[in-house]
Amino acid sequence: FYGLQGNITAVKTSDPVVFFGNLSYTENLPAKHLISANDPNDPNATIVGHYRPGPAIGFQLGSVLAINPETSMTWGWDQRFTQATSLNGNDIPASYLVEGTLRMGVSYLFAKGRTADFGFGIGLTPDTPNLQFSSGVPMRTAR
């Protein structure tokens, strides 16, 4: 599904720590998909289903600690509430989601304009994956 998202972020520095907060709203756009017609005479029959995913509102709170000029650590909490999805005007049971994740991460500047980022998340609500891991190597180029 496609969606439109808006965010607002606030940042407060208190060297060597940076505190941040973010509010977000996502409007998920409706779509049509083929679904089973549940016809006992023709198990392969399909019909067009009109899905309307619910909107989502969320927030993040956290901090970043500069350990030295090359290394920083991040701690944060992500929370999101997603309204129920409907199919042909009827809410799909158990499609209202409450997602909460405790996040920890580290970034290391290993060369000019090059960092290595590693993140770890622990899902603390039933609608969130139990464990999440991310890594990246963002690169900045000078013009």
N, C-alpha and C positions, 0 to 999 in steps of 0.2 A: 504494500500500500504506500501511496505517496502521502506526505504530510508537510505542513508548514510549521516552523518553530521560531519562537522569539525568546530571547534571553536578556537578562539584565544582570550585570556582575558588579560587585563592590569589592574593593581591595584596600586593605590598611596595612601599612608597613610599620614595623617596630624592630629595627635591625637587631639581630640577624633573622627575624621571623617575618613572614608575610601571612596575614590572615585574609581569607577570601570567602565570599558568599555569592550564590547565584540562584536566581529564580528563572524558571522556564515554563513555557506553555506550548503545547503541541496540538495542532488541529489536524487530526488524521482525516484524509479525504476518502469519501466513499468510492467503492469500485464494484464491478460486476465480475463474477467468476462462475464457471460451471461447477455444479454440485450434483450429487447423486439424487435422482428423482424418487428413490425408495419405492420403486415399482416392483412388486414380487414377480410379475410376469416378464419383466425385462430388467434384470439386475444391472445392465450396462447403460440404462437410460439416464440422461442428465437434463438438468434445467439450469436456467440462469439464476444465480443467487445474487441478491442485492445486499452487499455488506456495507455496514456503516461502523467503522472502528470508533471507539470512544476517544474523546480528547484526553490529554494527559497534562498534569501539572506537577512540577517537581522543584526540588531545591538541592543545593550542595552547600556544605559548610566545611571549612578545612583550614589547614595551615601548611606553610612550606618553611623548613628550617635550613638555612645555609650552614653547612658544616665547615666548609672551607670554600675558597673561590671556585673550585671545580665540582664540588659535590653538594647535593641538596637532598633532603628527605621530605616527603609529603604524607600527610595524614588527612583523612576526610571522611565525611558521611554523605552519601547520595540517597535521596528519597524521591520516589515518584508514585503518583496515584493515577491510574488509567481507568477511565469510565468503561462500562460494559460495551462490548461489541454487539451489534444487532444484525440479524440475517432476515431479510424480507420483513422488517419491522418488528421482529421479536428478539428480545435480548437472549444472547447465548449464555447458558448457565456457566458460572465460574469464570467469566471473561473479565470481571472487574479485577484489576491487579493492584497490589500494594507491594512495591519493590523497595527494599532498603539494603544498602551495601556499605560496609566499612572498607575503606580503601587505604592502602599504604603503598608508597613508591619511593624510588630513588632515581636521581639523574646524575650523570657523570659527564663532564666536559673533557673529552679525550683528545681533541685537537681544535684548532680555531674554527668556530662555526659548526662543530660536530659534537653531538651529545649522544649518549646511550641512555634510554629511559626504560625502567622496569617497574611494572605495577602489579599489585596483588589485591584482589578483592574477596571479601568474605560476605556471602549473602546471609542476611539475618532475618529474612521474611520468607514464607513458603513460596512466594512467586518469583524469587530471585535464585539464580544459579548458586549452588553452595560455594564454589570456588571459581575465581576468574584470574587469569594471568594475561598480562599484555607486555609487549616489548616494542621498542621503536628506536630508530636512528634518524632523528630529524636533522636536516642539513640546511645551513644558512649560507647563501652565496652573496658576496659583495659585488656591487655593480660599479 
